[in-house]
Amino acid sequence: MAASRVTVTSKSPKRRANSVKVISNDEPVEAARPARRNTTELAYRELRRRIIESELTPGSYLLEQELGLMLGFSRTPIREAALRLQGEGLVQIVPRHGIRIVPTSISDIKHIYQVLMSLESTAAGLVAARKDVDLTRLVQACDAMTDALERGDMLAWAEADEVFHETLVALSGNARLRGIVMNCRDQVHRVRRFTQMVKPHPQPSKSIEEHYAIIDAMRCGDAAKASALYRAHRERGWRDQTNVLQQYGIQQA
């Protein structure tokens, strides 16, 4: 009986050791999967940001290794991020040449603005038609634009301007409309950043005045006027950006 007890006791630690070993081996494999996904997501966001901010020259070619060194990622997450961005039309993967930063042409800008002028003016009308809508954030955005302009900080002015437009669309209450507009606005932001590097915004004060006029129309519940003012505002913005590109002979941004 004593021998039997010793045999059982000696085998028990072996089973526990094997059990621990299996868990130990599995853990790195399971942990690697979310870690890889996170790395790819970070690479995607940073590469996309640099494209949208026009920090990467439109039309340029970059090797995966170059981008990896630039952004601090290995080639695998860069490659996976590039595949996602290619699906969005922001890059083109060219065999033996690397990754091309797809430029936006003047005709692209025109088409994007046509979509924005239609949908955002609709959003302005929807906001005006809503009862008891809070327009405080729109006023705050305009105030921030004014403060930035007085400081001569045009980057902050542009950021506050985008907050105004994004907030207005959000206040429309139409999630589908907002989704389509936000997809187009990335391209507008990209071209805008590019033109700002070439020439400052021609009429920043006028933009602020037009914003306040749109707010007044919405506050009065005049959907038709709010929509018309917004459309005119967007049309001027499109003309200003197009004029800058044409003035400097830039066909793609």
Secondary structure, 3 states (H helix, E strand, C coil): CHHHHHHHHHHHHHHHHHHHHHHHHHHHHHHHHHHHHHHHHHHHHHHHHHHHCCCCCCCCEECHHHHHHHHCCCHHHHHHHHHHHHHCCCEEEECCCEEEECCCEHHHHHHHHHHHHHHHHHHHHHHHHCCCCCCHHHHHHHHHHHHHHHHCCHHHHHHHHHHHHHHHHHHCCCHHHHHHHHHHHHHHHHHHHHHHHHCCCCCHHHHHHHHHHHHHHHHCCCHHHHHHHHHHHHHHHHHHHHHHHHHCCCCEC
